[in-house]
């Protein structure tokens, strides 16, 4: 009897919490936690443009839109690209013709890429403009966080002793620092919960420094303050963490 009572108590609690989580997107302002994935195409400016070309980013976010249409949360993105402008970083190990000789005396296959990541905390406000319901619309957000980037050196056959292990740190230009961002976007939370997406224009300004204590090709430390900037065009898909209320109610 006691076990049965506990089971009924737990069951009633579960249905009570479920009913609290049910929301009606069409008719009311809701509290909407959103898990999202996104792709971003980014254009570099400032000092970053001197090192890299255009890049891409993939990432995710956890954003909350509350009942007052404030939006806040966290996002993270992995940056990658293959357009490098500082091609002379391996000058110490290349021939006059620009080739790198491996440990067997033949040309080695060495490829250079852009790699990095960003992390941002966001806060802003959403407005029900051009929206099918009061939970969709245009939003503005500011952010603060960090940006990191470096040159990834890929020695395809791992056949260049000068480009192994800790030696790579002397060439990769590991750079990071704190960053701020400004975002304007549009989010759709459909009445059916089947289509939930967002598009954004984001500008990131980062105040960074080279974090390596020694750069081999420069024969010393690069200590200047950098200003790195990214303008990104993002498309993402969201999974809302709330339950849809039933369309009809029956009373007896």
Buried (B, 14 or more C-beta within 10 A) or exposed (E): EEEEEEEEEEEEEEEEEEEEEEBBBBEEBBBBBBBBEBBBEBBBBBBBBEBBBBBBBEBBBBBBBBEEBEBBBBBBBEBBBBEBEEEEBBEEBBEEEEEBBBEEEEEBEBEBBBBBBBBBEBEBBBEBEEBBBBBBBBBEBEBEBBBBBBBBBEBEEEBBEBBEEEBBBBBBBBBBBEBBBBBBBBBBBBBEBEEBBBBBEBBBBBEBBBBBEEBBBBEEEBEEEBEBBBEBEBEBEBEBEBEBBEEEEEEE
